[in-house]
């Protein structure tokens, strides 16, 4: 879309939005990977659909508290269906999840993007709730076209420093680990480390000055109510915060998750629904405080572009190191399956004491196929045939003075910081968990470590490790496009 000079008297951007809620049944699968069932339904799960129109261009954003990540085959079906209903390109339909782990599965055969590199994902076999969700999306889409109204765009940036912590720990010997709640408590009273405190919100108002819709963002895994062996269904603190803002504005509110690959909410596995609700009230109050300082955008209209970015990949580890790891993996699994409570560390991964040994054995079993794959490539002299990059499709959006960069992965915090610091627009909102999930993507400063997030290639089927500048290229491309969108305005 070609950007025209701003005309602040005549809004160019039109917006419509609607929120729907689905309450899952108690017997629904909460994690398609291991078939667990919910122990409690603590709340319904909400989704807000927003439709934007500028001239002939349209953009549909689906922001949902369902699912930590939508499988690649399910996302494809949802996006293609909405695009057909709205008569817009698939590239103009974007799905953002809050990365809520206290959710349910949409399909019996869902495949995450990082497990679909070797074999294409099959057509999704939607479970009843997946069918219900798609029907609700389509109903929203059918109504939004007729509800579009001209809007102005305003924004503010709140501050929230009470609910998250930096979860990549570093030991005295330089090795790293995923910092669980029990590890966090050892570092002192209410440790939080280096985390982002920004809590931005964007409000779209009609000619009477009333809110039509809003978007909010925050950076942190919403896992306060989560326990993988005793999973409840709950919208987590992200949904609680959105409900508070929605009530205040009397308008639908969509949530965008920040670059939270190395940032957790506090009290994972221990906090529960009540504590998560308190965290949501804290975040919500920060948004409400920021509402007092809304700034109206000078720029008008909308731009949106999807671009393919190539992330550089490194060579495989040596076969000797892979073989040594296999011995460690097999020994760990044998001991864990036998009930050994001392099975807490394996090939750089660390596990919480609150997880059963058998569950730890299952978690490390997910690493084993990658080692076998890499070893076979070495033995067949095919390691040199691997691609030198992994392609990822990012979305870059401009709404007035606000830039949004959506990434299809779990990006580390520094990637979002690069986007914010280099953006030419007054407010830049970096987001992960868009459309599909390629897994954890580290920035250049976090390469070479062996803990869960930095070495997440171990959980893929199959991708080589990242190589510098790694996820920084996502930020660089996003900023480049934002600068193109802001030229001449």
N, C-alpha and C positions, 0 to 999 in steps of 0.2 A: 504494500500500500504506500502510495506517495504521500508524504506528510506536507500539509499545507500550513501557511502561517496561522498562528493562533488568533482566534476570534473569541475573546472571553465573554462577549455578549450573547453569542449563539452557540450553545453546547453542541458539539459534534457527536459526542459519545452517547449512545443509548444503552440502557442496562435493564435487565429483568432477572429476578432470582426467586428461587423457591427451595425450601428445606423440607425433606421428608424423613420420617423415622421408621425403622423396622425393628421389632422386638423378636429376636431369635427364640426358637424353641429350646428347651433344656437339653434335648438329645442331639443337638447339632454338633458337628465336628468343629473344634476350635483351631486345630492345626493339622492341615491335610498331610503334613509330612509324617506324623506318627499316629494319627487317628484318635487323638484325645477328645474327650467330651467335656462340656462345661459343667463345673460343679455348682454354679449359681448364675442366674441371670440378674445382674444388678441394675441394668438399665438397657434401654433400647440404644441402637446405634444410628446416628444421624448423618445425612448427606445433604449438602447444599449445592445446587446447580445454578450457575450464573451464565447468562447469555449477554454478550457484548456485540454492539453493531456500530460501525463507523462507515458511513456511505454504503457501499456494497459489501464491505468486508464484515464477517461475523467470526466470533470466537466463543466457544463453549468451554467453561471450566467446571469440572466435576470435583468437588472437594469433599472427601469422605472420611469418617472415623471408622469405617470398616477396614479391617485387614492391615497387618504390618506392611504387606506388599501385595499388589494384585498380580497373579500369575500372568505370564506373557500371553498365553493363549486366551485367557479370560479378558484381559485388557483389550486385546485385538478385537474380540467380539463386541465388547461394550462400545468401543470407540467407533467401529464401523457401523454399528446399528444406529447410534446417535447421529453420526454424520449423514447417513441416508435419510433419517427422519427430518433432520434440519436442512437438508440439501446443501451441505457444505463439505469441503474436503476433510478427510480423516485427520489431516495435519492441523485442523482447526478445532479439534476436540482433544482436550488435555485432562487427564485424571490425576489428581493430587491426593495422596493419602496422608493421614496424620502419623502413620506408622504405629498405630495402636495394636499392641500384642494381645489385648483382651478382646478378641474378635472371633469371627467364625469363617470357615472356608466357603467359597462360592462354588467350587467345582470339585468333583472326586478325583480329577486327574490334572489339577493345576500344576504348572511347571514354571518356576521362576526363571528369569532370563539367564542367570548365570549357570543354570543347569540345562540350558538348551543350546549350548554352543556346538556340541557334537551331533546331536539329533534334533530335528525340528520338533516343536511341541505339537501334540495331537490336537484335534478339534476338542474344545472343552465340553465336558459332560457336566452341565450345571446341576448342582444340588437344588432342592426346592427354594432355598433362600437366594441362590443365584438367579433363579427364574424370577422370583419376587423382586429382587433388586433391579434387574434389567427392566421389568415392567414399570417400576416406579420411575426409573430414569426416563423411559419413553413418554410416560404421562407428563412428567415435568417439561420435557422438550416440546410436547404438543401445546402446552399452555404458554410457554415463555415468549414465543414470537408475538403473541397478541398483547403481552404485558410490557413490551419495551417502551421506555420513556427516556427523554433527554435528561442527562445528568451532568452535574459538575463533579469534579474529583477533588477530594481533600484528604490530607494525610497527617499523621502524627507518629511519634516514636516514643513509646513508653519504656520503662526500665523495670526489669524483674530479676532479682538476684537471690531468691530464696529457695528455688526448687530443683536446681540442676547442679551437676558436678562434672569435672573433666575425668573421664573414666579410663584413660590410658596412663597406667602407672609405670614408673621406672625404678628399678631396684638399684642398689649401690653398685652392682657389677655392670650396670648399663643395660641389662635385659629389661624387656617391657612385659606388662601383663594387663589383662582386662580387670579393672578395679571393681570388684563386687562390693556390695554394701558392707560386708564384714571387713573388707580391706580398707574401705573408706573410713570406717570408724577408728581404725588403728592410726590414722594420720592426724588425729586431733579432733576437737569438738567441731562438729558440723563442717568438715572439710568440703570445699567445693572446687578449688584449683582455678585454672584459667578458662573461664567460659564466657560466652557472649550473653549480654544482659538485654540486648535490644528486643523490644516488644512492639513492632510497628503495626499500625492499622491504617487501612485505606477505606474511606467512606464515600459512597456515591449518593448524591442528593438530587432530588427533583427540583423543579422550578419554585416550589413552595418552601424549599429548605429542609424537607423531610428526607430521611434516609430511605433509599430504595434497597440497598444491599451494602455489605461491608466485607472486607478481607482482613484477616489478622494472621500474624506469623510469630513463631517462637522457635528456638533451637534447643532440642532435647528429646531423647527417646522417652515417650510417655509410658513408663513401665512401673509406676509406683504400685499399681494394683495387680501386677503380673507375677504369676508363679507357674512355670511350665508344667508342673505335675499336679497343680490344683487350680486350674484356670477358670476365672469368672468371665462373664461377658459384661463389659462396661465401657463407656465412652472415654474413660480416663480424664485426666485434668484438662486436656485440650478441648474436649467437648463441653466440660463444665464451664470453662472460660468463655467459649463461644456462646453458650446459652445466656450467660450474664450480659454480654455485649448485645446480643440479639434482643433481650428483654429491654435493655436501656434504649436501644435505637428503634425498637419495634420493626425490625427488618431482618431478613436472612443474613447469616454470617458464615463465611467459609474460612477454613483453617488451612494454612500453608506451613508445612514442616520445614525447618531450617536445615542447615548442613550438620546433622546430628550424629555423624558416624562415630565420633569419639566423645559424645556428650550424653550423659544419662540423666533422667530425673532421679532424685534421691529415693532411697528406701526400696529399691528393686528387690523382689521376693519377700519383703517384710512389711511394706507400708499398708497394703490393702485398700479397699474401696473408700473407706472413711478418710484416710490420709490423702489419697488421690483427689478426693473432693475438696479437701482443704487447700491442696496445691492449686486446683483449678480456680478456687475463689481468690487465691492470692494473685494468680496471673490475670484473672478477670478484673480485679480491682486495679491492676496496673494499666490495663487497656482503658478502663473508665476514667482513670486519672489523666491519661494522655488525651482523651477526648476533649478536655478543656483547652487544649492547645492545637486544635486542628488548623492546618494551613491549606488554603485553597490553591490548587494548581494554576499556574499561568498557561502552561501548554494545554492544548486540546487534543482530542482524538486518541487513536489507538494505532499501534504497530505490533505485528507479531511475525516471528520467523522461526522455523525449525531448521536446524543445521546439524550436519553430521560431523562429529569430532573424532579424531583418531588418537587414542591413548597409547603411548609407546610401551611395549612389553619387553621384558628382559629374558635372557637365556634361562633354561631350566637349571636347578641345582645339580650338582654332580651326582652320579649314580651311587657313589659311596655314601654320601650324606643321605640320600633317599633310602638306601638299604638299611642304614643305621636307624633312621626314623621308623621304618617298618617294624624293626625288632622292638622298638620302644612302644609303638602303637599296639602291636599284638600282645605284648606283655601287659600293658595297661588294661586292655580289654579283657584279658583272661582274669586278672585280679579283680577288676570292677564287677564283672559278671558273677564272680564268686562272693561278692559282698564286701570287698576290702574297702573300709572307710578311708584309707590313706591314699586313695586314687584321686588326687587333686591336680596333678601337673602332668602334662604329656605334650611333647613336641611344641612347646611354647604356649599351649592352651592351658588355662587354669579354670577350675570349676569350684562353684560355691559349695560349702559344706551342707547347705540346705537342700542340695540335689541328691537323690539316691545314687548309690554306686552304679546300679543298672542303667539309670538314665545317663550318667556320665559315660558309660560304655557305649551307649547309643550315639551320644554326641560325637565321640571320637571316631566312631565307625564311619561318620560322614566324611572324615578326612582321608580315610584309607584308599578309596578309589582313585583319588588324585595322585597319590604316590605310586600306585600300581600303573597308572597311565603314563606318568613321567618315566618310570623305570623301563617300561616296555619301549618307549620312544628311544631311550638310550640304547637298549639292547639291539634294536633293529636299525640303529644309525639314522633315525628319522627326526631327531630333535632339531636339526637344522631346517626342517621343512615347515616349522611352525610360523604363523604370521607374526610380523613385527609390531602389530598394533591391534587394538580392539576398538571397533567403531561404536559410538554412542550418539544418540540423537537428542540434542538439547533444544529447549524452547526459550526464546527471548521475547519478552512482552513489554510494551510501553503503554501505560494507561495514564495520560496526562503527564505529570512530572515523575511518575513512579515507574521504575524499572523492575521487572520480575524475571529472574533466570531460573528455569526449571531443569533439573538434572535427573536422569533416569537411574539413580543409584543411591547409595548411602554415603554421601560425600563427607570428608572430614571438615571440621570447623574452619580450618585455614583457607579452604577453597572459597567458602562464603565470605571470609574476610577480604580476600583478594577482590572479589566482585564488588563488595561495598566500598573498599578504599579507592578503587580505580574507576568506578562508575561516574559518568558525567552528570547524572541526574540527581536531583536533591535527595531522593530516597531510592535505594536499591534493596530489593528483597531476594536473597538467594534461597533456593528451595531444593530439597532432594525429593526422592520418592514420587517421581512423576512418571506416569504411564506404566513403566516396568521397572524392575530393580536388578541392576547388574552387580549388586553386592557392594561391599565396602570399597570405596576408592579413596586412597590416601593422597595427600598433597606431597610435594617434593621433599619436605622436611621430615616426613614420617615413613620414608621408604627404608627397607632393609630390616625392619623389626619383625619379630616372629609371633607376636600375640595375635589374638583372634581377629581383630579388625585389620591390622596392617598386613597380615598374611592370609587374607580371606580368599585368595585364589585357591587355597587348599580345599575349599568347599564347592568349587565350581566343577562343571563337567563340559569342557575343560579349557582353562585359560592359564597361560604362563603368568609369572609375577609381573607386577608393574615396574617400569623403569622411569627414571627421571626424564622430564619434569612431572610425570604421572598426572594426577588430577588437576594440576595447575593449568593444563591446556584447556580444561572445561571453563575455568574462570576467564582465561585469556580470550577465548572465542566469545563468551557471553558479553564481556566488556566491549570487545570490538564491535559487536552488533549494536549494543546500547549507544555507543558513540555515533554510529551511523544513523540511528533513530533520532538522536538529539541534534544533529547538524542542521543549522539554518533555522532553528526554531527560536 
